Amino acid sequence: MARTRSNRFKSYDGGDPLAPPVDLAEALDAIGEDVMAGYSPERAMREFLRRGGQDQRGLDDLARRVAERRRELLEQHDLDGTLQEVRELLDNAVLEERKQLARDAMMDDGDRALREMQMDNLPPSTAAAVSELGEYDWQSSRAREDFEKIKDLLGRELLDQRFAGMKEALANASDADRAAVQEMLGDLNELLDKHRRGEDTQQDFDDFMAEHGEYFPEGPENLEELLDTMAQRAAAAQRMLNSMSPEQRQELMELSAQAFGSPELMDQLAQLDANLQSLRPGEDWGGSEQMGEGGEGVGLGDGTGVFQDLADLDQLSEQLSQSYGGARLDDLDLDALARQLGDGAAVDARTLQQLEKALRDGGTLRRGSDGQLSLTPKAMRQLGKALLRDVAQKLSGRQGQRDLDKAGAAGERSGATREWQFGDTEPWDIPRSVLNGVRRRATDPTDRRVLAIDDVEVQETEARTQAAVALLVDTSFSMAMDGRWVPMKRTALALHTLIRTRFRGDHLQLIGFGRQAEVMDIEQLTALDAMWDKGTNLHHALLLANRHFRKHPNAQPVLLIVTDGEPTSHLEASGEVYFSYPPHPMTIAHAVRELDNSRRMGAQTTFFRLGDDPGLARFIEQMAQRVDGRMVSPELDDLGAAVVGSYLGSRDAGRPGGSGGIMSGLRSHYGDWMGGRGSWVGDD
């Protein structure tokens, strides 16, 4: 008859079911930083998941705790717990028998002497002593009880190795209970033999569980589930036996024959082990561990549980390493993690799983035709906005203050409005903002706020001038060597985001120059690996910048140059690159000539000098003065703010009637930053 099954429930495994989706902002910032440092997006994502966030444990922390737990298990347990317990019972039995022999005055002296001699000459081996006393006629009832406990203990321990909890379940068991266990073993081996021949059915399994289901609290649904559970524990028992010393192993083998005083039990268990190994050869049947000495002794059943824990921890360690092909955090066994490290660890792992899924499926990463992951345009915009916020904070100087000179700098009001965004300086459209609040309260009567930040709209402006902006960034060997690679990329992305979101009419071109120059889009620049070719070809970069200015004759040219070295290469008339260090006078002449061409087109020029080389400082200062430009010497973490501030100032200076109002406002309002963290040269 098929067994009726009831619904099974599991305890809640942690986390807030009403919590909002995971916050990707911190992950995106970290991934973007690593990508700009030269990591692939895939590696950058995995590095973040490995490190974790400010309030989120990562894979490395979980792996460390798994390793600590494994080490504790190995150090805290000694495998001779059953042997120790058997020895104690044997010693108690012998002691009680000696007492009885000494006080029994009615016993024949010859018989007493013979029995005492047998007690005195027991073999030192526990197994041999138990075997020798197997047929002994005990005179002490207490001694007989202790000796019978040995057989009972061995039987329960051997069963507990295969069926968790059997040691406790069979404590004080009757002969009928033991017979029922032997009947279950016989039926189980018969079912496994049938399965091995491919002759079993689900009905066979259901009939077996209806008869013996009490021995399997896990409640397997079919024979495959039962086999998985039993094989894992049997393999752990075998690994425990493999880990014992040869002497311990021999003692246990000899003692096993005394289990329940029934050789049939050992025959059934041996057949069960053979069936399990045949049906599940992929389990680790040959492994072993070096256990601690002097730790807590564990019995066969508890020791098998320890080895199952070790197997769990080994699997978790592999899953957390994510070092195998096709690895995903969904591979993590959260139930095993909760068993070994607690519910908190499972919650941390689940959050990491959600992060990975959100990063892969939420528009942050995409897989290209080459199979490689890359940041999506959406992710680039989010990263750029974060960098722009950092720039705004550096420019603001003091929390909560605004530069009033910037209001309306983008142009005249157009009559259109748009939703307010962080960093907007346009005036609010009060009527539309209030109307939005009324509409919100009408659709949600529980929301009593008069005005929410999402209600605010600002008045759009039209740019009175357009700017053609060329950002020239040094990609030479020294930039990578001296840690300036990532700040340079962050600066480019911040400026790109500002122009694309606030000054859409401006034309930005990004030009990287090392041994030669190249026009790059923002995705190419941010993903650019460190360049190890020597050479700083400012001449080629200026050629490309001037070509950009000529394409936009009605726009105000803005030339921004970020470098940490003097020009050391230029283009020959043949198109070949000429390199020389120290810089050749011809290389300097080519760069100066092209810079003069930029000046004749009206370019507002700013050099951003990185590093403390006095010779470079003198050279760039002379170049800046030659074209009525300026030189800025920012610290690396201020580079983005310096470039954005210079762009805004150059743009304002190019307006009809403009006189550098924004730049003047920035300098007066944020003078501590301008004077304290960098020096400005040639800024009238």
Residue pairs with C-beta under 8 A, 6 or more apart in sequence:
1 206
1 207
1 210
2 203
2 206
2 207
2 210
3 206
3 209
3 210
3 213
5 219
5 221
8 219
13 334
13 335
13 338
13 343
13 346
13 347
13 350
14 338
14 343
14 344
14 346
14 347
14 350
15 347
15 350
15 351
21 354
21 358
22 351
22 354
22 355
22 358
24 355
24 358
24 359
24 362
24 364
25 382
25 386
26 53
26 54
27 45
27 48
27 53
27 355
27 359
28 364
28 379
28 382
28 383
28 386
29 383
29 386
30 44
30 47
30 48
30 51
30 53
31 41
31 44
31 45
31 48
31 359
31 364
31 375
32 44
32 375
32 379
32 383
32 386
32 526
33 486
34 43
34 44
34 47
34 48
35 41
35 44
35 375
35 526
35 527
36 485
36 486
36 489
36 490
36 493
36 526
36 527
37 485
37 486
38 485
38 528
38 529
38 530
39 47
40 372
40 373
41 365
41 372
41 373
41 374
41 375
42 365
42 372
42 373
45 356
45 359
45 365
45 373
46 322
48 58
49 58
49 59
49 322
49 329
49 352
49 355
49 356
50 58
50 59
50 60
50 322
51 58
51 60
52 58
52 59
52 60
52 61
52 352
56 348
56 351
56 352
56 355
57 345
57 348
58 352
59 320
59 322
59 329
59 352
61 348
62 320
62 337
62 341
62 345
62 348
62 349
63 317
63 320
63 321
65 341
65 345
66 313
66 316
66 317
66 320
66 340
66 341
67 317
69 313
69 340
69 341
70 310
70 313
70 314
70 317
73 306
73 309
73 310
73 313
74 289
74 290
74 291
74 292
74 310
75 292
75 295
76 292
76 295
76 296
77 291
77 292
77 295
77 296
77 297
77 298
77 303
77 306
78 291
78 292
78 293
78 294
78 295
78 296
78 297
78 298
79 240
79 243
79 244
79 248
79 291
79 297
79 298
79 303
80 244
80 248
80 297
81 296
81 297
81 298
81 299
81 300
81 302
81 303
82 153
82 154
82 157
82 252
82 299
82 300
82 303
83 126
83 248
83 251
83 252
83 255
84 297
85 153
85 297
85 299
86 126
86 130
86 150
86 153
86 154
86 255
87 126
89 146
89 147
89 149
89 150
89 153
90 126
90 129
90 130
90 133
90 146
90 147
90 150
92 143
92 146
93 133
93 138
93 140
93 143
93 144
93 146
93 147
93 150
94 119
94 122
94 143
95 143
96 140
96 142
96 143
96 146
97 115
97 119
97 138
97 139
97 140
97 143
98 116
98 119
99 140
100 139
100 140
100 143
101 107
101 112
101 115
101 116
101 119
101 139
104 112
104 139
107 139
115 139
118 136
122 129
122 132
122 133
123 129
123 132
125 251
125 254
126 251
126 255
127 250
127 251
127 252
127 253
127 254
127 255
128 254
130 147
130 150
130 255
130 258
131 254
131 257
131 258
133 147
134 258
136 147
138 144
138 147
150 255
150 258
151 258
151 259
151 260
151 261
152 170
152 173
152 260
154 255
154 256
154 258
154 259
154 260
155 170
155 178
155 259
155 260
155 262
155 265
156 166
156 167
156 170
156 171
156 173
156 301
157 167
157 299
157 300
157 301
158 256
158 259
158 265
158 266
158 269
158 300
159 166
159 167
159 170
159 181
159 269
159 301
160 166
160 167
160 299
160 300
160 301
160 302
160 304
161 233
161 234
161 237
161 240
161 300
161 301
161 304
162 230
162 233
162 234
162 237
162 269
162 272
162 273
163 215
163 216
163 230
163 233
164 233
164 301
164 304
164 305
165 217
166 181
166 215
166 301
167 299
167 301
170 177
170 178
170 181
178 260
178 262
181 215
182 262
182 264
182 265
182 268
184 211
184 212
184 215
185 265
185 268
185 269
185 272
186 268
187 208
187 211
187 212
188 208
188 212
188 272
189 268
189 271
189 272
189 275
191 200
191 204
191 205
191 208
191 223
192 227
192 272
192 275
192 276
192 279
193 275
194 200
194 204
195 223
195 227
195 279
196 275
196 278
196 279
200 223
202 222
204 223
205 222
205 223
205 226
209 216
209 220
213 219
216 226
216 229
218 225
218 229
220 226
220 229
227 276
227 279
227 280
228 280
230 276
231 276
231 277
231 279
231 280
231 283
232 283
232 308
232 311
233 304
233 308
234 272
234 273
234 276
234 277
234 283
235 276
235 280
235 283
235 284
235 285
235 311
236 304
236 305
236 307
236 308
236 310
236 311
237 300
237 304
237 307
238 273
238 285
238 286
239 284
239 285
239 286
239 287
239 288
239 289
239 307
239 310
239 311
240 300
240 303
240 304
240 306
240 307
241 249
241 252
242 286
242 287
242 288
243 288
243 289
243 290
243 291
243 307
244 252
252 300
256 266
257 263
257 266
259 265
259 266
276 283
277 283
277 285
284 311
289 307
289 310
298 306
309 339
309 340
312 333
312 336
312 339
312 340
313 340
315 333
315 336
316 332
316 333
316 336
316 337
316 340
318 324
319 331
319 332
319 333
320 332
322 328
322 329
328 356
329 349
329 352
329 353
329 356
330 353
330 357
332 349
332 353
334 346
334 349
334 350
335 346
337 345
337 346
337 349
338 345
338 346
358 364
359 365
363 376
363 378
363 379
364 375
364 376
364 378
364 379
364 382
365 373
365 374
365 375
365 376
365 379
366 373
366 374
366 376
367 373
367 374
368 374
374 523
374 527
375 383
375 523
375 526
375 527
377 523
380 493
380 522
380 523
380 526
381 497
381 500
381 501
383 493
384 493
384 494
384 496
384 497
384 500
385 422
385 497
385 501
387 490
387 493
387 494
387 497
387 640
388 423
388 494
388 497
388 498
388 501
388 644
389 422
389 423
390 494
390 640
391 494
391 498
391 640
391 641
391 644
392 423
394 638
394 640
394 641
394 673
395 403
395 641
395 644
395 645
395 666
395 670
395 673
396 402
396 403
396 670
397 669
397 670
397 672
397 673
401 669
402 425
403 425
403 662
403 665
403 666
403 669
403 670
404 665
405 661
405 662
405 664
405 665
405 666
405 669
406 425
406 648
406 662
406 665
407 425
407 426
407 427
408 425
408 426
408 427
408 461
409 425
409 648
409 651
409 652
409 661
409 662
410 426
410 461
410 463
410 502
410 503
411 461
411 462
411 463
411 464
412 461
412 462
412 464
413 427
413 459
413 460
413 461
413 462
414 459
414 460
414 461
414 462
415 459
415 460
416 459
416 460
417 429
417 432
417 457
417 458
417 459
417 460
418 457
418 458
418 460
419 454
419 456
419 457
419 458
420 428
420 453
420 456
420 457
420 458
421 501
423 502
424 458
426 458
426 459
426 460
426 461
427 458
427 459
428 456
428 457
428 458
428 459
429 457
429 458
429 459
432 457
433 451
433 455
433 456
433 457
434 451
434 455
436 454
436 455
436 456
436 457
437 449
437 450
437 451
437 452
437 455
440 447
440 449
440 452
440 454
440 455
441 447
441 448
441 449
463 503
463 505
463 506
464 655
464 656
465 555
465 556
465 651
465 654
465 655
465 656
466 505
466 506
466 507
466 552
466 554
466 555
466 556
467 503
467 506
467 507
467 555
467 556
467 557
467 558
467 647
467 650
467 651
467 654
468 506
468 507
468 509
468 548
468 549
468 551
468 552
468 555
468 556
468 557
468 558
469 495
469 499
469 506
469 507
469 508
469 509
469 558
469 560
469 647
470 508
470 509
470 511
470 544
470 545
470 548
470 549
470 557
470 558
470 559
470 560
471 492
471 495
471 508
471 509
471 510
471 511
471 560
471 562
471 643
472 511
472 513
472 517
472 538
472 541
472 542
472 545
472 559
472 560
472 561
472 562
472 563
473 488
473 491
473 492
473 510
473 511
473 512
473 513
473 525
473 562
474 484
474 488
474 512
474 513
474 514
474 536
474 562
474 563
474 564
474 565
474 610
475 488
475 512
475 513
475 514
475 528
475 531
476 513
476 514
476 515
476 531
476 533
476 534
476 535
476 536
476 564
476 565
477 514
477 531
477 532
477 533
477 534
477 535
478 484
478 564
478 565
478 611
479 485
479 488
479 531
479 564
479 610
480 530
480 531
480 532
482 564
482 610
482 611
483 636
484 564
484 610
484 611
484 636
485 530
487 636
487 637
487 639
487 640
488 562
488 639
489 525
489 526
489 528
490 639
490 640
491 562
491 639
491 640
491 643
492 510
492 522
492 525
492 526
493 522
493 525
493 526
494 640
494 643
494 644
495 508
495 560
495 640
495 643
495 644
495 647
496 508
496 510
496 522
498 644
498 647
499 506
499 508
499 647
500 508
503 651
506 555
506 651
507 548
507 551
507 552
507 555
509 519
509 544
509 545
509 548
510 519
510 520
510 521
510 522
510 525
511 517
511 518
511 519
511 520
511 541
511 544
511 545
512 518
512 520
512 525
512 528
512 541
513 536
513 537
513 538
513 540
513 541
514 531
514 533
514 535
514 536
514 537
515 533
515 534
515 535
515 537
515 569
515 577
515 579
516 535
516 537
516 540
516 569
516 571
516 577
517 537
517 540
517 541
517 543
517 544
518 544
519 544
520 528
534 568
534 579
534 581
535 568
535 569
535 577
535 579
536 563
536 565
536 566
536 567
536 568
536 569
537 567
537 568
537 569
537 570
537 571
537 577
538 561
538 563
538 567
538 591
539 567
539 569
539 570
539 571
539 587
539 590
539 591
539 594
540 569
540 570
540 571
540 577
541 561
542 591
542 594
542 595
542 597
542 598
543 571
543 594
545 559
545 598
546 594
546 597
546 598
546 601
549 555
549 557
549 598
549 601
549 603
550 601
556 602
556 604
556 650
556 651
556 654
557 598
557 601
557 602
557 603
557 604
558 603
558 604
558 647
558 650
558 651
558 654
559 598
559 603
559 604
559 605
559 606
559 629
560 605
560 606
560 608
560 643
560 646
560 647
561 605
561 606
561 607
561 608
562 608
562 610
562 639
562 643
563 607
563 608
563 609
563 610
563 620
564 609
564 610
564 611
564 613
564 616
565 611
565 613
565 616
566 583
566 588
566 615
566 616
566 619
567 583
567 587
567 588
567 590
567 591
568 579
568 580
568 581
568 582
568 583
568 587
569 577
569 578
569 579
569 580
569 587
570 577
570 578
570 586
570 587
570 590
570 591
571 577
571 578
571 590
572 578
578 584
578 586
578 587
580 587
591 623
592 623
592 626
595 605
595 623
595 626
595 627
596 626
596 627
598 605
598 627
599 605
599 626
599 627
599 628
603 627
604 629
604 650
604 653
604 654
605 624
605 627
605 628
605 629
605 630
606 624
606 629
606 630
606 631
606 632
606 643
606 646
606 650
607 620
607 623
607 624
607 629
607 630
607 631
607 632
608 631
608 632
608 633
608 634
608 639
608 642
608 643
608 646
609 616
609 617
609 620
609 631
609 632
609 633
610 633
610 634
610 636
610 639
617 631
617 633
620 631
621 631
621 681
621 682
623 629
624 630
624 631
624 681
624 682
625 681
625 682
628 682
629 682
630 646
630 680
630 681
630 682
630 683
631 680
631 681
631 682
632 642
632 646
632 678
632 679
632 680
632 681
633 678
633 679
634 641
634 642
634 677
634 678
635 677
635 678
638 673
638 677
638 678
641 673
642 678
645 663
645 666
646 663
648 662
648 663
648 666
649 660
649 662
649 663
649 666
650 663
651 662
652 658
652 660
652 661
652 662
652 663
653 659
653 660
653 663
660 684
663 683
666 674
667 674
667 680
667 683
674 680
